[in-house]
């Protein structure tokens, strides 16, 4: 981060140690709300670390030397508002190739961390106990007042997000099941990845939801007798924490998971004690980074083998594929799709539906047409 800003301040009436302690107490009051709201440790660490660094980066000049800026010095409509505007301009800076350094959604995430801090501090303006900030350091305001955010990610379509047609998904699954294990000699991890790809393309689950599925004990999430699967790690509403939701376990997903639990999972270490459905070779719960790397490597091999795939395809694009293919097959069931994806806002669901032209239905029909020179396969190969 390069938003260094030198400000000249009057001689302080209170010691720097006292002011720094008060500043940290105010921030901690806000950070404590993260735990109450049930945010994940990674989310808490990321937000807290960014906010602390942001204040430390802005330097204030005093007779005793430079120091970091304090929150009450930023929370005003004068210099504080100018600091925010300068910060947003820094996030929107362009590099030598005339490309913006950060994506709009990334810039908005950073700005959102700060504005939520200021809004919360205005709502609960205390240093310690019931001692108000204004009684010690003067009135405070939200410095974001009248400052325009970077464009919201919902206002644009990410060019990096793609979808796979049903034919492309089938072709990828055939490669992953029948060809990829022979190329890498990693039958176990290839079978695990195959089950995950089937599950996401059949249910639209998030990667974090898939990784946190349990196969053992009272917390088991798969119910074959009811043809249902549940996730207890969906996104909450307004940062309310993980939410449980249940969805239909389709026949292809059911066949695949039953085969995986019967033949594949028992070959991983700790399969009788570790509840996670998807395990690493060390017998621990599969992490997102490991899953992402496995998927990326598989996609590279698939392209070399001639599988027709969009450029820059990520595992999260499988969720967009589910959404697009679902609405194509069921154009009158947008609200059902919204529920299947675990969204609370229609605008979130719309982000996952891809199209190629003005007439979405015609373009989708064209996209799903058979490709010249390709040999057609049967409808399903999940259980071959």
C-alpha positions as CSV (number, residue, x, y, z in Angstrom):
1,X,0.0,0.0,0.0
2,X,1.4,3.4,-1.0
3,X,-1.1,5.8,0.5
4,X,1.4,7.6,2.7
5,X,0.2,11.1,3.7
6,X,2.1,13.6,5.9
7,X,0.0,15.8,8.0
8,X,1.1,18.6,10.3
9,X,-0.6,18.5,13.7
10,X,-0.7,20.9,16.6
11,X,1.2,20.1,19.8
12,X,-0.7,17.2,21.5
13,X,-2.4,17.9,24.8
14,X,-2.2,14.2,25.7
15,X,0.8,11.8,25.6
16,X,1.3,9.7,22.5
17,X,1.1,6.5,24.6
18,X,-2.4,7.6,25.9
19,X,-3.7,8.4,22.5
20,X,-2.3,5.3,20.9
21,X,-3.9,3.2,23.7
22,X,-7.3,4.9,23.1
23,X,-7.0,4.4,19.3
24,X,-6.4,0.7,19.8
25,X,-9.2,0.4,22.2
26,X,-11.6,1.9,19.7
27,X,-10.4,-0.4,17.0
28,X,-10.7,-3.4,19.4
29,X,-14.3,-2.5,20.2
30,X,-15.0,-2.8,16.5
31,X,-13.0,-6.0,16.1
32,X,-14.9,-7.7,18.9
33,X,-18.1,-7.4,16.9
34,X,-16.5,-9.8,14.3
35,X,-16.5,-12.6,16.9
36,X,-20.1,-11.8,18.0
37,X,-21.2,-11.9,14.3
38,X,-19.6,-15.3,13.8
39,X,-17.1,-14.4,11.1
40,X,-14.4,-16.9,10.2
41,X,-10.9,-16.6,11.6
42,X,-9.5,-15.9,8.1
43,X,-12.0,-13.1,7.6
44,X,-11.3,-11.6,11.0
45,X,-7.5,-11.7,10.5
46,X,-7.8,-10.1,7.0
47,X,-10.0,-7.3,8.0
48,X,-8.2,-6.5,11.3
49,X,-4.8,-6.6,9.7
50,X,-5.8,-4.3,6.8
51,X,-7.4,-1.7,9.2
52,X,-4.4,-1.6,11.5
53,X,-2.0,-1.3,8.6
54,X,-4.0,1.5,7.0
55,X,-3.8,3.7,10.1
56,X,-0.1,2.9,10.6
57,X,0.7,3.9,7.0
58,X,-0.6,7.4,7.3
59,X,2.0,9.5,9.0
60,X,1.5,12.6,11.1
61,X,4.3,15.1,11.8
62,X,4.7,16.4,15.4
63,X,7.4,18.2,17.3
64,X,8.4,14.9,18.8
65,X,8.6,13.2,15.4
66,X,6.4,11.2,13.0
67,X,3.6,9.0,14.3
68,X,0.6,7.1,12.9
69,X,-2.7,8.8,12.4
70,X,-5.5,8.1,15.0
71,X,-9.1,7.2,14.2
72,X,-10.6,10.4,15.5
73,X,-8.3,12.5,13.3
74,X,-9.6,10.7,10.2
75,X,-13.3,10.9,11.2
76,X,-14.1,14.4,10.1
77,X,-15.3,16.0,6.9
78,X,-12.1,18.0,6.4
79,X,-8.7,16.3,6.3
80,X,-10.3,13.0,7.0
81,X,-12.5,13.1,3.9
82,X,-9.5,14.2,1.8
83,X,-7.5,11.2,3.1
84,X,-10.3,8.9,2.0
85,X,-10.5,10.4,-1.4
86,X,-6.7,10.1,-1.8
87,X,-6.8,6.5,-0.7
88,X,-9.5,5.7,-3.2
89,X,-7.5,7.4,-5.9
90,X,-4.5,5.3,-5.0
91,X,-6.6,2.1,-5.4
92,X,-7.7,3.3,-8.8
93,X,-4.2,4.1,-10.0
94,X,-3.1,2.7,-13.4
95,X,0.3,1.1,-14.1
96,X,2.6,1.7,-17.1
97,X,0.5,-0.6,-19.3
98,X,-2.5,1.6,-18.6
99,X,-4.2,-1.1,-16.6
100,X,-5.9,-0.4,-13.3
101,X,-3.8,-1.9,-10.4
102,X,-6.7,-3.3,-8.6
103,X,-10.1,-4.7,-9.7
104,X,-13.1,-2.5,-8.8
105,X,-14.4,-5.2,-6.4
106,X,-11.0,-5.4,-4.7
107,X,-10.9,-1.6,-4.2
108,X,-14.5,-1.7,-2.9
109,X,-13.6,-4.4,-0.4
110,X,-10.8,-2.2,1.0
111,X,-13.0,0.8,1.1
112,X,-15.8,-1.2,2.7
113,X,-13.5,-2.3,5.6
114,X,-12.9,1.3,6.5
115,X,-16.5,2.6,6.0
116,X,-17.9,-0.1,8.2
117,X,-15.4,0.7,10.9
118,X,-16.5,4.4,10.8
119,X,-20.2,3.6,10.7
120,X,-19.8,1.3,13.7
121,X,-17.7,3.8,15.6
122,X,-20.4,6.5,15.1
123,X,-23.0,4.0,16.3
124,X,-21.0,3.0,19.3
125,X,-18.6,6.1,19.9
126,X,-16.9,4.9,23.0
127,X,-13.2,4.6,24.0
128,X,-13.7,2.4,27.1
129,X,-16.9,1.7,29.0
130,X,-19.2,4.6,28.3
131,X,-16.6,7.3,27.8
132,X,-17.4,8.9,24.5
133,X,-14.7,9.7,22.0
134,X,-16.1,13.3,21.5
135,X,-15.6,14.1,25.2
136,X,-11.9,13.5,24.9
137,X,-11.0,14.2,21.3
138,X,-13.8,16.3,19.8
139,X,-16.7,15.5,17.5
140,X,-16.4,12.7,14.9
141,X,-18.2,12.1,11.5
142,X,-18.1,9.5,8.8
143,X,-15.3,10.8,6.3
144,X,-16.9,8.7,3.5
145,X,-19.9,11.2,3.5
146,X,-20.2,12.4,-0.1
147,X,-17.3,10.3,-1.4
148,X,-18.2,7.9,-4.3
149,X,-17.1,4.3,-4.0
150,X,-15.4,2.5,-6.9
151,X,-17.9,0.7,-9.1
152,X,-19.6,-2.3,-7.4
153,X,-18.8,-5.7,-8.8
154,X,-22.5,-6.3,-9.4
155,X,-22.4,-3.4,-11.9
156,X,-20.0,-5.2,-14.2
157,X,-19.6,-8.7,-15.5
158,X,-16.3,-10.3,-14.6
159,X,-14.7,-11.2,-17.9
160,X,-12.7,-13.8,-16.0
161,X,-15.8,-15.8,-15.1
162,X,-16.9,-18.5,-17.6
163,X,-19.4,-21.3,-17.8
164,X,-19.2,-24.8,-19.3
165,X,-22.0,-26.2,-21.4
166,X,-23.4,-29.6,-20.4
167,X,-21.4,-31.1,-23.3
168,X,-18.2,-29.5,-22.0
169,X,-18.8,-30.7,-18.5
170,X,-19.4,-34.2,-19.8
171,X,-16.2,-34.1,-21.8
172,X,-14.2,-32.8,-18.8
173,X,-15.6,-35.6,-16.6
174,X,-14.7,-38.2,-19.1
175,X,-11.2,-36.9,-19.3
176,X,-10.9,-36.6,-15.5
177,X,-12.2,-40.1,-14.9
178,X,-10.8,-42.1,-17.7
179,X,-7.6,-40.3,-18.9
180,X,-6.2,-38.1,-16.2
181,X,-5.3,-40.8,-13.7
182,X,-3.1,-42.5,-16.3
183,X,-1.4,-39.2,-17.1
184,X,-0.5,-38.4,-13.5
185,X,-0.5,-41.8,-11.8
186,X,-2.5,-40.2,-9.0
187,X,-5.6,-42.3,-9.0
188,X,-6.7,-41.4,-5.5
189,X,-6.6,-37.6,-5.8
190,X,-8.0,-37.8,-9.3
191,X,-11.0,-39.7,-8.0
192,X,-11.4,-37.2,-5.2
193,X,-11.4,-34.3,-7.7
194,X,-13.8,-36.1,-10.0
195,X,-16.3,-36.4,-7.1
196,X,-15.9,-32.7,-6.2
197,X,-16.4,-31.6,-9.8
198,X,-19.5,-33.7,-10.2
199,X,-20.9,-32.4,-6.9
200,X,-20.4,-28.7,-7.8
201,X,-21.8,-29.0,-11.3
202,X,-24.8,-31.0,-10.0
203,X,-25.7,-28.9,-7.0
204,X,-24.0,-25.5,-7.5
205,X,-22.3,-25.7,-4.0
206,X,-19.5,-23.3,-3.2
207,X,-16.0,-24.7,-2.8
208,X,-16.0,-23.8,0.9
209,X,-19.3,-25.7,1.4
210,X,-17.9,-28.8,-0.4
211,X,-14.7,-28.8,1.6
212,X,-16.6,-28.6,4.9
213,X,-19.0,-31.5,4.2
214,X,-18.8,-34.2,6.9
215,X,-19.1,-38.0,6.3
216,X,-19.0,-39.3,9.9
217,X,-20.9,-39.0,13.1
218,X,-23.9,-36.9,14.0
219,X,-22.7,-34.1,11.7
220,X,-22.9,-36.2,8.6
221,X,-24.3,-34.1,5.7
222,X,-25.2,-36.7,3.1
223,X,-28.6,-38.5,3.3
224,X,-29.0,-41.0,0.5
225,X,-32.3,-42.3,1.8
226,X,-33.8,-38.8,1.5
227,X,-31.9,-37.9,-1.6
228,X,-30.7,-34.8,0.2
229,X,-27.3,-33.2,1.0
230,X,-26.8,-30.3,3.4
231,X,-24.2,-27.7,3.9
232,X,-23.6,-25.9,7.2
233,X,-21.0,-23.4,5.8
234,X,-23.0,-21.3,3.4
235,X,-22.6,-17.6,3.5
236,X,-24.7,-15.8,6.1
237,X,-26.8,-12.7,5.6
238,X,-24.9,-9.4,6.3
239,X,-22.0,-11.3,7.9
240,X,-24.2,-13.3,10.2
241,X,-22.0,-16.3,10.0
242,X,-22.3,-19.7,8.3
243,X,-25.8,-20.8,7.4
244,X,-27.2,-24.3,7.0
245,X,-29.1,-25.2,3.8
246,X,-30.3,-28.4,2.2
247,X,-30.6,-29.3,-1.4
248,X,-31.6,-32.2,-3.7
249,X,-28.9,-34.9,-4.2
250,X,-29.3,-35.6,-8.0
251,X,-28.9,-39.1,-9.3
252,X,-25.4,-38.4,-10.9
253,X,-24.2,-36.8,-7.7
254,X,-25.7,-39.7,-5.6
255,X,-24.0,-42.4,-7.7
256,X,-20.7,-40.6,-7.6
257,X,-20.7,-39.9,-3.9
258,X,-21.7,-43.4,-3.0
259,X,-18.9,-44.8,-5.2
260,X,-16.4,-42.3,-3.6
261,X,-17.4,-43.2,0.0
262,X,-17.3,-46.9,-0.8
263,X,-14.1,-47.2,-2.8
264,X,-12.0,-44.0,-2.6
265,X,-12.4,-42.4,0.8
266,X,-11.4,-45.5,2.7
267,X,-7.9,-45.3,1.0
268,X,-7.1,-42.0,2.7
269,X,-5.5,-41.8,6.1
270,X,-7.7,-41.2,9.2
271,X,-10.9,-42.0,7.2
272,X,-12.4,-43.6,10.3
273,X,-11.7,-40.7,12.7
274,X,-11.5,-37.5,10.6
275,X,-15.2,-36.5,9.8
276,X,-14.3,-34.6,6.6
277,X,-15.8,-36.1,3.5
278,X,-12.9,-35.0,1.3
279,X,-9.5,-35.7,2.9
280,X,-5.9,-35.0,2.0
281,X,-3.3,-37.8,1.6
282,X,-2.2,-36.9,5.2
283,X,-5.7,-37.6,6.5
284,X,-6.7,-34.0,7.1
285,X,-9.6,-31.9,5.8
286,X,-9.0,-30.7,2.2
287,X,-8.1,-27.0,2.0
288,X,-9.1,-24.6,-0.7
289,X,-5.6,-24.0,-1.8
290,X,-5.0,-27.7,-2.3
291,X,-8.3,-28.0,-4.2
292,X,-7.6,-25.0,-6.4
293,X,-4.1,-26.3,-7.2
294,X,-5.4,-29.7,-8.1
295,X,-8.1,-28.3,-10.3
296,X,-5.7,-25.9,-12.1
297,X,-3.2,-28.7,-12.8
298,X,-6.0,-31.0,-14.1
299,X,-7.2,-28.2,-16.4
300,X,-3.7,-27.7,-17.9
301,X,-3.5,-31.5,-18.7
302,X,-7.1,-31.4,-20.1
303,X,-6.2,-28.6,-22.5
304,X,-3.0,-30.4,-23.7
305,X,-5.2,-33.5,-24.3
306,X,-7.5,-31.5,-26.5
307,X,-10.5,-30.9,-24.2
308,X,-12.4,-27.8,-25.3
309,X,-12.3,-25.4,-22.3
310,X,-12.6,-21.6,-21.9
311,X,-9.4,-19.8,-21.1
312,X,-8.6,-19.0,-17.4
313,X,-11.3,-21.4,-16.2
314,X,-11.3,-21.7,-12.3
315,X,-13.1,-24.2,-10.1
316,X,-15.5,-21.4,-9.0
317,X,-16.6,-21.2,-12.6
318,X,-18.2,-24.6,-12.1
319,X,-20.8,-22.9,-9.9
320,X,-21.5,-20.4,-12.6
321,X,-21.8,-23.3,-15.0
322,X,-24.5,-24.9,-12.8
323,X,-26.4,-21.6,-12.5
324,X,-26.3,-20.9,-16.3
325,X,-27.2,-24.4,-17.3
326,X,-30.0,-24.6,-14.7
327,X,-31.7,-21.4,-15.9
328,X,-31.3,-22.4,-19.5
329,X,-33.1,-25.7,-18.8
330,X,-35.7,-23.9,-16.4
331,X,-36.1,-20.3,-17.6
332,X,-39.1,-19.7,-15.3
333,X,-37.3,-20.8,-12.1
334,X,-35.0,-17.9,-11.3
335,X,-36.1,-17.8,-7.7
336,X,-35.6,-21.5,-7.3
337,X,-32.0,-21.0,-8.7
338,X,-31.5,-18.2,-6.2
339,X,-32.4,-20.6,-3.4
340,X,-30.2,-23.4,-4.7
341,X,-27.2,-21.1,-4.8
342,X,-27.8,-19.9,-1.3
343,X,-28.3,-16.2,-2.2
344,X,-30.4,-13.6,-0.4
345,X,-30.2,-11.1,-3.2
346,X,-31.3,-11.5,-6.9
347,X,-28.4,-9.3,-8.0
348,X,-26.0,-11.9,-6.6
349,X,-27.7,-14.7,-8.6
350,X,-27.6,-12.7,-11.8
351,X,-23.8,-12.5,-11.5
352,X,-23.6,-16.3,-12.0
353,X,-25.7,-16.4,-15.2
354,X,-23.5,-16.0,-18.3
355,X,-24.6,-15.1,-21.8
356,X,-22.9,-14.3,-25.1
357,X,-25.2,-11.8,-26.7
358,X,-28.3,-9.6,-26.5
359,X,-30.7,-12.5,-27.0
360,X,-29.6,-14.8,-24.1
361,X,-31.8,-17.8,-25.0
362,X,-30.7,-17.9,-28.7
363,X,-27.0,-17.5,-27.7
364,X,-27.3,-20.2,-25.1
365,X,-28.9,-22.6,-27.7
366,X,-26.0,-21.8,-30.0
367,X,-23.4,-22.4,-27.3
368,X,-24.9,-25.8,-26.6
369,X,-24.8,-26.9,-30.2
370,X,-22.6,-29.9,-31.0
371,X,-19.1,-28.8,-32.0
372,X,-18.0,-29.9,-35.6
373,X,-15.7,-32.9,-35.6
374,X,-16.6,-34.0,-32.0
375,X,-17.8,-37.5,-31.3
376,X,-20.9,-37.5,-29.2
377,X,-21.1,-39.4,-25.9
378,X,-24.1,-40.8,-24.1
379,X,-26.0,-38.7,-21.6
380,X,-24.1,-39.8,-18.5
381,X,-20.9,-41.6,-17.8
382,X,-20.8,-40.9,-14.1
383,X,-21.2,-44.6,-13.1
384,X,-19.3,-46.3,-16.0
